[in-house]
Amino acid sequence: MKLLQVHHPGQSLDSDASVDLEWLAGDIKQLAAIGAGGVEFNNHFNYGGKIAKPQSDWSDYGFGTEAYNQVLKTALEAAKECNLLFDLAMGPESGQGVPAKIDNPGLAYDLVTILFPPKREHLLNFGLIPGWGTTGRTLVSVTTATILNSTFFSIPKFIVGIQIGFENYTEHYVEADSIHDVTHLVNSRHVVYASYYRLSGARACIPGKQPQNFLQNGSFAVDHFSPEGAKVTTDFLEKYVLVNGVRELMQETGKYIWEDSVEVPSALYWTPQLSKTFKSMHKYSVGAKVMLLSYGNGLQFDTEYPERFFSDNPELDQGYISDYRATLTRLMTTYLDYINGWSHAYLGLEFSAQPGYGIPVDMLELIPYVDVPEDESLNFHSNIDSYRQFSGPANLAGKRVISNEMGAVQFSAYRQTLPSLINLVKKAYAGGNNQMVFHGASYSHHFPNTTWPGYTPFSYTFAETHSRHQPAWEHGYADYIDFVARNNFVLQSGVPKRDIVIWNKQSGQNFSLPAIYSSLDLVNAGYSYDYLSPNNFILEQAMVGNGILAPDGPAYKALIIPQSAVLTVDGMRAVYRFAASGLKVILAGGMPTHAASLCGLTEAQEIYRNLSLLPTVHHVPDGPLASVLASLGVEPMARVSSNSPWYTVWRDTVGQEDSYVFVYNDGNNSEGSIAFLNTRTPYLLDAWTGKKMPILNYTVSLDRTNIFLRLAKSQSVIICFSSAIDLDTPDIHVVSSPTNILDFAFDRKFGIMAKVPFSTSPGSITTSDGVLHNFSTAATPTEIVLQNWTLIVEAWEPPRNFSHIETLAVRSNKSYLLPQLEPWETIHGLSQTSGLGYYSTSFDWNHTASIGAIIDFGQIQHTLRASINGHRLSPLDYTSARLDITEYLVQGINLVETVVATTLANVLKPLVAELQTAGGGASLGNITFTGLPGTSDIENAQSGMVGIVKVVSYSMVRLSART
């Protein structure tokens, strides 16, 4: 065997600058002790002061103060001591802004609109347009329109599932042809609509008490659509944050300068250069129909316009909105470019950001402008298709790392099990991510007005508060982190390879990123695919060689344009070039009827018609495409045949000495086979143990290797094809065997051995040298069900002084005798208990050396570590916790011991009314632990060991001793 190298996941750390320095350093060292690879230092500040009032004076302890500088320096020194990488959020809250003078022209802007009463005499008498002369406003336009009808709405308004009031607004439908910038047509049916841009005053963090200067006055969001906005941030970091040795420490141990998803509130995003850039890009004025931008073009946190305008020409509305969003996207690239360049030049680091989703820009166009693009499990809802939309542009642009802010599940604080977290990780891997930053490692010590188990961001709403107060901290966290690290390492190796790519133009990314191609036929057949915006086709990597798009990168063999596609002229011209150079293009369904601009649909459709005349272009009916691709000779690299959706992710190393394939089962327990387009020697890389082992049961046909797999629900495996012989590998392999064979093993001395279950029927195995190996086994009992368990529960409870967070837990022991395993929730006295469970039982073993055994723990609820006769077993795959224990068995009585951890949900649920964090109650904790109002209780994961544990015996049948 060979151990894999590892690339450990990072963790995010929330804090403000009033924390104790020694304790903070201790928390970072705790992260290193459980295997974390880095710290993403997120200056949470109670989400900029939106969640709870400051518990210290942020005039003294705010972002950029001397106290903050000391906190940051301490954290960096601790990370350096532990060889941890360090990512720094650019500002408080989400990194959206910094302290600045309120009139700084590099801060965020929005558009102010004013309606004038629709009476001619008012306008004539006043002689001024509405809002004229107000300080700080710059006129964009004055327009008029004929109102066809108006409707008032009052609808419930929700935040994280809770109704907080009502949203009141009026929708006006206007006659499209009546929208003008003249005022002499005003009559009783007209409205005058004046628009101005101004500094929005949007905050990234509230001020301290009685601020005396801009540094104490909190932080303001910067303009994310100009380099001037970026420069406000970098100038502040240089002058106030990266000082007193911090810059040098960042250069030594830093990895990324980081920004979260853009969460700058605005009814309508604007920037001073927008009008000029819009005119340059689209050849008409943005101000003419600005009223049509009145809804859906900002991030509307209580900033919605009370008046919304739509015309009687929806195509006009959408075309104009698309042009505005295309302009905003272009301007955002200047912001990202500036931060990228500054990170390289000033610190020698990379810039990582979550670009584009949730705001009215083309996310896919922006992704290549970030060194290390990052998405998140929260907004992507762990939808594999959504992740593909993000990873496609990054793959084309040659980004080695595609990061994920992982695990922020709503209403799951202290309830999130590690298996549920890793299930989310696997979905992200299947969609193209290859780096995980776990959400929520928090400062775990005394914090004002905070109760045990410690500071919990977002009022006990989002998972997870990873800290020493978790019972699993020293009893399983490291196993899961190592698993993620090994997967990260493999999935960052080499170059991603995909089968096909699908056109996906979004003028503004939907916040929830719904699936684009919803049929599973491509997945079921084994096709891997990405999505690209036509705006990605300007990248230098977007070229065709030998009929392949981006041959040195993802190497797409075909491009699909669905009928629902939104066309662009430049994109269609690029596709025409691709097809003329030999790329297969599939036009699925009828001609698309929408363009991503007010103008251009006719020209784009004309190119589409000409495109269909090329011999490499194939027009097919709308519907499933797997059979169409196969008929055109486009075969998947990993041809799947299974009874469940299996996703494959392929990486080729440079020079293609090695190929790695990550396989993930997104369904129930299943079995099947995959025919891989590779004939080098196959190996299994065990991400739980780091072992590399030859695969012993496969067939080779022409250019493919066919491997049988049996995968549990949510299980993943890594298969490596290699020409390098770096460990003992037999010169033959199994090509045919009964499906009930438990496993195959290889030993240099004894060769290949089959682990054959006991049966009255004889069987045979064929090896690649043509030899038929017949075998028979006695019909002896094949399994022992382990019963009569002793359970010692180490209960974790809060200290008598509920605010004494330094206490890890008040621990006490309870003992139980369990004839059969059952969850703690059904054991008398344990339903409200969290902590650790120490289980033990024994079984009798009296067999010869030719008989072996596998122990099967079933599915692990949270963590489980096991030993046999005092020998610690290697980490177990929680989806199918089976392991060969033959080497640890003795004749006679054998002792089985396990240690399991639980979450803190059971002990916290009855205490929810008493919980506090940073001065606020667990305002949403009732939902976290009991469910939304009007719904049944949330079903918590079962605690402890459940189900049946069994020892399965087998006969070892030797097939070959040759190597």
N, C-alpha and C positions, 0 to 999 in steps of 0.2 A: 504494500500500500504506500501511498504518498500523501502527505498533508498538503492541502491547498493553502496558498497565501490568502490573506484576508484584507478587506478594506472595510473598516468598521463604520457603522452609521453614526451620524451626529445626533445631538439632542439639543433642543432649544431651552434656554434658561431665562425665565422672567424675573425681573427685579426692578426696584428703584434704588436711588443712591443713598437711602438711609440704612441699608442693611449692614450688619456687622461684617467687617472685612475678613476676620479669621474664619468665621462660620461660612462665609461665601466661598472662600478657598477650599474649605472642607467639603462643601457640596460638589465642587468641581472634581475634587479628588475621588469622591464617591462615584461619580460618573465614570471616571477612568477605571476604577476598581471593578466595575461590572462589564467593562469591555467597550464603552463608548469610544468612538474615534475622534470626536470633536465636540465643540460647544458652539452653538449659534446663539450669540449674546443678544437677546431681544429685550430692549428697554421698554418693558410693558407699561409701567406707570398707570396701572389700572385702566388699560386701554385708553391712555391719554386723559384719564380723569372722567371718562364716560360711565364707568361701572360703579365707582365708589369715590367718596371724597378722599383727598390725600390724608395720610396719617402722619405726615411730617410736612414741614414747610418747604415746598418745592422751590422757593426762592433760594434756599440753601442746598437742597438735595435734588434739584431738577437736572434735566439733561444739559450737559455742558458746563456744569458748575465744578468747582474744585473738588467737592465731595464725589461727584460722578467720576471725575478723572481718577481719583484714588480707587474707586470701586472697579473701574475698567482696568486699571493697571494691576490691581490685585488679581482679578480674574485671569488676565493674560499671563501673569507670572505663575499662577497655579496651573494653567493649561500647559505652559512651557515645561514646568517641572514634571508633568505627567505625560509629556509627548502627545498632547492633544492638539488637533487643529482648531483654529479659532475663526469664526465668522462674526462680523460686527454689523448689526443693523444700523443704517445710516442716521436714524433719529429715533425719537420716542414713538410709542404705539406701534405703527407698522413701518416706520422708516420713511414716512411721507413728507416730513418737514423738519425744520430746526428753528431755534430762536432767531428772530430777525425783527428789525424795525417794521412796524405795521404798514408803512408805505413803501417797503422795498419792492421795486418793480419786478423782481423775480419770483414773487409769491403767486399763489393760485388766483385765477380769474374765473368769473362767471358772467353770464349775460343777464341784465336786468331789463324787464319789459314793462311798459306802462301803457294802459289802455285809456283812450280819451273818450268822454261821453259823445255819442253819435248825434250831435246837433251842430249844424253849420255855424249858427250864431255864436256858439261857445268858442269855436276855433277862431272866428273872425274877431271877436271881442278881445280874446287873450293875445292873439298875434304871436304866441310862442308855441312850439311843439311841446307835447307832454314831457315833463322831466328835464327840460333844458335848463342849464345853468347849475345843476347840482354838482358840487365838488367831488372829484374822484371818478367821474363817469366820462366815457368817451363815446360819442354817438356812432352807432353802426348804421342804422337806417330808420326811416319813417315810412310806413306803408299803410295802405288802406285796402279794405276788402268788403265785399257784400256778404253779409251773413245770411245764409239760407235757413238755418235753424240752430237752436241752442238747447242743450239739455243739462240740467243740474244733477250731479251724482253725490251721494253720501254713502261710502262703503266702509265696512270694518277694516281697520288697519292692524296688522299683526307684526310682531317682532319675535323671532324664535318660537313661533307657534302660539304666542299669547296675544290676545286682543288688547291693544293699548288705547283704543279710541276709534275715531272715524276720520277718514280722509274725504274732504269736501272739495269738489272742483266742478267746473262747467266745461262741457265740450261744445265747441262752436264748429259748425261746418260752413265753409265759405265757398263762394264761386271761384274756381281757379283762375278764370280769365279776368276776374275783377281785381286781382291783387296788383296794385300799382304803388308807385312812390310819389304820386301827386296828391294834392289835398283839395283841389277845387271840385272834385267829384263827390265830396262828402255830403250825404243827406241822412235822413232819419234811419236808413237801413245800413249805413256804413259804420265802420269802426276805424279809428286811427290807432295804429300800433307802433310805438316808439321803442327802439332797442338800443341799449348802451352796454358796453363792457366795463367792468370795474374789478378791482381787487376784491376777492370774495370774503377775505377774513377768515376762511376756513382754518380751523385749528387742528394741529396734530397732538397738542397737549395743552391743558389749561394752565393758567399762571400760578405762581406761588402767592403767598399772602403779601399784600401791600407791595407789589413789585416796584422797585426803584429804577430799573433799567430794562432794556430789552432782553437781557439774559435771564432775568427773573420773571419775564412776562409770558412764560410758556413757549410753545412752538407753533409755528404757522406752516400750513401745507404750502409746498412750493409749486410753481408752474411746471407741470409734467409734460408740457408741449413746447418747450424751448430750452436751448442750452443755458439761457440766463437762469432758469429755475434750477437746473442742475448745479450751476455755479454757486448759487446761494448755499446749497448744502455743502459742497466741497470746500468753499471758503470757510464756512463755520467749522467744519471738521478739522481743517488745517490749523485754525487759530485757537480753538477751544477744546478739542477732543484729542487730537493726535499730537499731544505735547507732553513734556515731562517724561520722556522715554516711551510713551505709548506707541508712537510711530515706529520706533525701532523694534519694539516687541511685536507689533503687527507684522513687520517685515520678516521677523524670525519665525513666528508661529502662526501667523494669519493665513487664511485660505481664501475667503471671499469677503468683499463688501456686499451687503445683502439688503434687498428691499422686498417687503411683502407685497401682496396684491394691492393695487391702487384703491384706496378707500377715502378719497377726498370728496366730501359732499358738495354737490352743485346741481342746480336745476338744469343748467346747460353749460357745458365746458366751453371756455374761450381762452384765447391768448392774443396778445397784440398783433402778431404776425398772421393771424388766421385769415383775415380778409384779403391781404395781399397774396398769400400762398394759394388761397382758394381761387382767386382770379387767374393766377398763373397756371394752375392745374386744369381748370375747367372752363376758362374763357368767358365767364359771366360773373356777376356780382353775387356774393353770398347774402347781401342784405335785402335783395329784392323779395324773397319769400321766407324771411327768417321766422315768421310766425309759425311756419310748418315744422319747425324744430322744437316746438314747445313741449313735447313729451318724449321720454325715452332716450334722451341724449345727455344725461348726466348721471350722477350716482345720488339718487334722491332720498337722502336721509332727512326727512322733514324739510326738504327744500323744494318740493314740487310747486310748479306754477298753478295758481288757482284757476287759470283760464288756459284751455288747450284748444289748438286749432288744427283742423283737417280740411282738406279741400274736397270738392266733388270729383276730383281726378286722382285716384289713389296712385296711379303710375307716376304722376308728377310729384306727389308727396314723397314716394319712396326714392325716386331718382335724385331729388334734391337732398334728402337725408343721406343717401349713399355718398353723394359728392362731399357733403360736410364731413362725414365720417372718414372718408378717404383722406381728406385734408388733415383731419386730426391725427390719423395714423401716421401720415408723413411727418408731421411736426413732432410726434412722440419719438420718432427715430432719432431726432436731433438731441433729445434729452438722454436717451439710452446711450447714444454714441459718446456723449460727453462723459458720462459716468464711467463707461467702459475704459475710455482713454485715460481718464484721471486715475482710476484704480491701478492701471498698468504703470503709469509714469510716476505717480507719487508714492505708491506702496509696493509695486511689483506683485500685486494680487489680481485676482479675477473678480468680476462683477457678476453676482447672481441675483435674479429678480423673477417675480411672477408677473409677466407682462401681458396686459391686454384683456384678460377675461373679466367680465363684469362692468366694463366701461365701453362706450361706443366707438371701438376701434377694431381693426382686423388683427386678432390675436396671432394668427398664423403668419402674417406679414412681419410682425414685430419680433417673433421668437429668435430669428437669426441674429438680431442686433444685441443679444445678451450673451456674455461669455458662457454662463451656466444657467440656462433657463430652468425655472422651477414651476411646477404645478402643485396641486394639493388634493388630498383625499376628500376634504370637506365640500368644496364647490363642485368637484368632479364626481361626487357621489359614488366613487369607486366603480365607475362605469368604464369598462375596458375600451369601448369605442370612443368615449370622450378622451381618454388618455391618448389614443391613437391620433386624434385631431391635434393634440399638442406636440407629440413626439415626432410627427412626420417632418415638419420644417426643420427641427433640430437635427434629425438624421440626415436630411439633405445637406444642411449647412456644415456637417462634419463635427457637430458638438459631441465630445467624448462622454460628457456627463449630462444627464437629464434628471434633475433633482425633484424630490417630492416632499412637501410638508405633510407628514404622514400621521394620521390617527386622530385628528380633531373631530370626534364623533359627537354630535349634539345629544345632550341629556345622558351622558355616559361617564361623567366624572366619578372615579373610584369604582366604576362598574365594568370597565373595559378589561376583558381578559386578554392575556398575551396571544392565545390562539386567534381570537377575533382580530387583534391588531395585525398579526402576520397574514391572516386571510386578506386583509386590505392591501398589505405589502405585495402579495402575490398577484393580485389584480393589477396593481400598478406596474409590476414587472411585465405582465402579459401585454400591457398597453404601451410599453416602451421605456418606462422609467428605469434608472439603474443606480440611483442614490436615494437613500431614505434619511430624512431628518425628523426624528420623532417629536411630536408636538407635546410640549408641556412639562419639561423637567423644571421644577420650581425651587426657589429658595425655601429651605425646609426648616428654618429656625424661627426664633421669636420674631414676630411682626406685630405691631400695635393692633389691638382690637381684633385679633385673629385667634381662633380656637384650634385645637388639635383636630385633624392631623396636619394642619399648616396652611400657609398661604395657597389659595386655590383660585387662579384667575377665572374671570367670567362667572363668578358666583355659582360655582358648582354646576356649570352647564356643560362644558366641553371636556372630553377626555384628552389627555390624561395627565394627572399630576404625578409624574414619575419621580419618586424620591425614596429615601431610606424608610419612610413610614409605610411603604408597601410591603406586606409580608413576603412577597416573592423576590424582594430586592436582592437578597443573598441566596435565594433558593430557586433560581431558574432564569432570572433576567439575562444572565450572561450566556446561557444556552441559546436563547432566542436572538440575542444581539450577534453572536457568532454566526448563526445561520444567515442572518441578513448580510453580514459582512462578506461572507463567502459568495453569496449570490451577487452582491455588488461588484466584487472583484471579477467574477466571470463575465457579468453583463457590461462591464466597462472595458473588457479586453477586445482588441481588434476593432472591427467595423460591423455595424448592423447591416443585415441583409433582409430584404423583403421581396415578396413576389410581385405585388401590384400596388398601384397608387390610385386614389380616387380624388377627383376635383372637388374642392370644398371652399367656396368663396362666401365669407360672412362679412357684411359691411360693418357690423358691430356684434361682437361675440355674445351669444346668449349666456346669461350668468350661470345657467344650470347645465350647459353643454349637452343637449340631448344627442342620442345616437343618430348618425347620418345614414349608415347602411345597417338597417335593423335585422335583416335576415341572417340566420346562422349558417346558411349553406356554404359560405366561403370558409368559415371556421371548421365546420364539420368535415370539409374536404381537405383541410390542412393549409389553406392559403393564408399567408400573412400579408397585411397591407397597412399602408399609411394614408393619411390625407394631406393634401397640399393646397394652399391657396394659389391661384394663378399669379399672384404677386410674388410668390416664391420663385417663379421661373426666371427672374432676373439674376438669381444667384449664379456664380460662375460654375458651380457644380451641376447646374441643370443643363447638361448636354448629353447627346446620344452617341454611343459608340457600339457598333455591332448590334444595333437594334435594341440596346439597353439604355434606359435613362439613368444617369448618374452611375456609370459602371464601376467607378472606384469607391462608391458609397453604397447606398441601399440597393442599387442595381435592380430597378423596377423593370419587369418584363412587359408590362402593359399599363396603360392609363385609361381609366374609366371616367366618362362624363355622363352623369345621370340626367334625366329629363328635368329634374328639379334644380339643376345647376344654375347659379347666377353667373352670367357671362361677363367677361371683360374683353375689350378689343385686343389689348396687348397679350392677354393670356391666350386667346384663340390664335393669334399670330404665332406665339411660341409653340403651341400644340401642333400647328401646321408644320412648323420646322421640324419638330420631333418626329412626326409621322413621315415626313418626306425623307428623314434620315433613317427610317426603318423601324421606329417604335410602333408596336401594335397599339391602336387606339380603339376603344369600344364606346360607341354612342348608344347608350341604353335608354330606350324609349323614344318619345318624340322630341322635336326641337325645343330646347329651353326657351322660355318666353320672358325672362327677366334679365336685365343688365345691372351691373353695379355702378350705374351712373345715370344721370338725366338724359345724356346723349350716348349713342354708341350701340344700342340694341340692334339696329338695322345692319350696321357694319359687322358686328360680331356674328349675327345670324348668317350673313353672306359668307363669312369665312367658314362657319360651321357647314354650310351647304357645299362649299368647295372642298372642305376637309373630307367629306364623305365620299368624294370621288377617288381618293388615293387608295392604292391597293392594300396598304397596311391598316386601313380604317374599316371597321365592321359595325354596321348599324343593326342592332338587335332589339327585340321587344323588351319593354320594361319587365323586371322580375328577377328571380334568382340568377346569379351569373356564374356559379361554379361550373356548371356543365358547358356553358358558352366558352369559358376560358379553356377548358380541357379540349373542346372541339377545335380550338384555334392553336393547339399545341403549347399553351401556357400551363405548365404543370407546377404544382407547389413543390418547394424544396423539401417539405416534410409532408408526405401524403398520408393522411390520417384515416384510419378505419377503427372507429370505436363506438360505443353506445352512450357517449356523453361528450359534451363540448370540450375538446382538448385544444389549448392554445399553445403555439410554439413561437419562440423568439430565437433567432439565429444570429450568431456572431462568428465572423471569420477573422483570424489573426492576419496581420500583414504577411504576405507571402503564402498565406493559407496553409501553414504547417499544421495548425489546429483549427478545428471548428467546434463551437459550443452551441448546444441547443437546450434552451430552458423549456420544459414542458409542464403545463399547468392544467389540471382537471377542474373546470368550473362547474361541474355537476356532481352527481352522486357517485358512490362506489362504482367503478367501471373497469372494463378490460378491453384491450384491442391491440392494434399494432400500428407502427409508423414506418413508412418506407422513406428513409432519409437519402437525399441526393449526395451521397458520400460513401466511399468504399474503403476509407482508412480504418484502422483498428478502433473499435468503439470501447469507451470506458464510461463507467458511472462515477460521477463526482458527488459524493455524499456531503451536502452542505451542512448537515447536522454534526458530523464528526470530522470533516476535513479529509476523509479517506478518498483515494482514487483507486478504483478497482476495475479490472477488465470485465466487460460484459461477455458472458459465456454462451448465451443462447440467442442466435440470430442467423439470418440467411443473407446471402449476397446474390443479387441478380442484376447483371449488366452494370449500371452505374448507381445502383441503390443498395442500401443496407436496411433490411427489414427487421425490426426489433419488437418483440411482444412485451407489453407493459400491463401491469395491473395497478391501478391508481385508486386510492381512497378519495372520498369527497374532499375537495380543496387541496389535494396533495400535489406537490411539484417535484420534479427531478431534473437533474442536469446531465446531459449526455455529451461527451467529448469524443470527437474523431481525431485521431492523431497518427502521424507517421513516425513519431519519435518513440522509441521503446525505452521508457525511463523507469519501468518496473517489471517484475516478473509477469510474463504473459504467455499463455499456452500457444502452441503452434497449431492447435485444432480448436474447434468450438462445436457446440451443440447446434444442430440444424433442425431437429425434430424431436419432440418430447410430448408426453401427456400434459394436459393443461393443469393437472392437480399437483405437479411437482412444486414443492414449497420454495425451492431456491437452488442455485448452483453456487459452488465455491471452488476456488483454485488454491492449491498449495504446491510449491515447487517440488516437494518430495513426493506427494501423492497424486499430483495432477488435478484433473477436474473431478469433482464429486457432486453427485446429485443428492439433494435432500428429499427423499421419497417418503410420502406418508404411508402408513400401514394400510394394507388392503388385501382382500382375498384374491384380487385379480392380478395376474402378471402384466408387465408392461415392457416397453422397449424405448430406447433412446438412440438416435442416430447422430453421429458426429461428422464433421466436415471431411474427414478422411474416408468416408463411406462405410465405416464400421457400424454395425448394428449391435447395441448393447442391450441384452435382455436381462430382466430382473424380476424378482418376486419377493414379497414380504409377508410375514406372518400376520394374521388378523388379530393383533393384540390391541389393547386400548390405545387410542391415538392422542388423547388429551386428558389432562388433570385440571379440573376446575378448583381454583383456590378458594377456600372458605374459612370460616372461623377466624376472622381477623381481629387483632388487638389494635385499637385506635387510641392514641394519646393525643388529645387536642391541646395545643398551646394557644389559648384564646388571647387575642389582642384587643384591649379596651382602652378608652381614653383615660388620662390621669384624673384624679379627683379634682385638681385645679385644671379646668378644661382649657385654660390658656397657656398651660405649660407645655409648649410645643417641643421643648428639648427632650422630653420623655418620648422615647421611641414608641412605647406602648406599655401599659400595665399588663403583665403577662401572668396567666395562671393556667394550670393544667387540669384537664378532665380526662377520665379514662372510660373506654367503652369496649364491650365485646360484641362483635358483629358477626352473626352467622353468615350473612351475605352483605355485600357492599350496598350502601344506599347514600344518597346525598345528605349533607348536613341539614338541609332545610326540612327533612322528614325525620331526623333523629331528635328525640325528646331533649330539650335543653340546648340545642345547637342552631336553631333557626335564625337567631340573631347574633351569631358568633362568626367572627372572622379571625384569621390567623394561620397557624401551621398545623398540619395533621401528620402524625408519625404512625404509620401502619406497619404491621408485621404479621406474618403467618409462615407456615412451613409445609413442605410436602415430602413424601418419601420417594426416593429414586433408587432403583436397583436394576440397572441394565448394563450390558456389555459396552465396550468402547466403540462398537460399531453403531450404537444408538445415540442420537443427539437430541437436543430439545430447543424449542423456541418459546420464549415467554411472550404473551400477547396481553398488553394492558388495555387494549381497546382505544377509545378516544380520550385524550387528556383534556380536562376542563380548563385548567389554568397552567399550573406547572406540576411536574412530577419528576423526581429523581429517585433512582432505584439502585439497590445493591442485592447481590446474591452471595450469601455466605461471607458477607463483609467486603466483597469486591464491588466497587462502584461501577455501574454500567455506563456506557457512553450515552450522550444525550439522545433522547428519543424523539422521533417525529410525532408531533401531537395528533396528526391525522390518522396515523396507523402505528401505534407504539408497540412494535414487535422487534425482538432482538434475539439472536442466537446466544444461548447461555451455556452451551455444552462445556466450554473450558472451565466454568466456575462450579460445575456440579461435583458432588461427592456421593459415594455410596451411602445410602441411609437418609437421614433427615437433612433437608436443605432449607435454609432460612431465607425468606424474601422480606426485604424491608423497603419502604418507600417514604419519601417526605413530599407532601404536597402543600402548596400555598393557596390561599383564597384571595379574592379582592377584599376591599374594606366595605363593600356595599351592605352586607348584613349587619355589621355593627353600627354603621352610620345612619341607616334608614330610620330607626326609632329616635335618633337624636337630631333630625334635620331642623327642627324648630330652634335648636340651641346653637347651631353652627354659625360661625362668623368668619369673614375673611376681609381684611383691610377695612374694617369698620362697617361693612355691609353684611347683612344676613345672607344666608344661602337662598337668595330670592327665587332662584329657579330650581333649588334642590328638591322641592316637593315633586317637581316634574321628573327630575333625574331619578329619584328613588321610588316614586309611586305612579308616574304616568301623567299625561295631560288631563286637565279637568274633563269629566264626562267619559273617561276611558277607564279600562281595567288597569290594574297594577302592571307596571313593566315587568316582564318575565326576566328575572335575573338568571344568569348562568348558574348551573348547579355547582355546589361546592364539594370539594373532597373527591375521593375515588368513587366512581359509580360504574354500574354494569358488571360484566363478568371478566375476571382475569383468569387466564388459563395457560397451562404449559402443554405445548403440542410436541409429541415425540415423533421422530422420523428415523428412517434407516439411511445410512450413508452408503451410496453406491458409487464405487470408483470407476471412472470412465477412461482415464489415461494418466500415465505418469510422465509423459513427454513434455518438454518445454522448449 
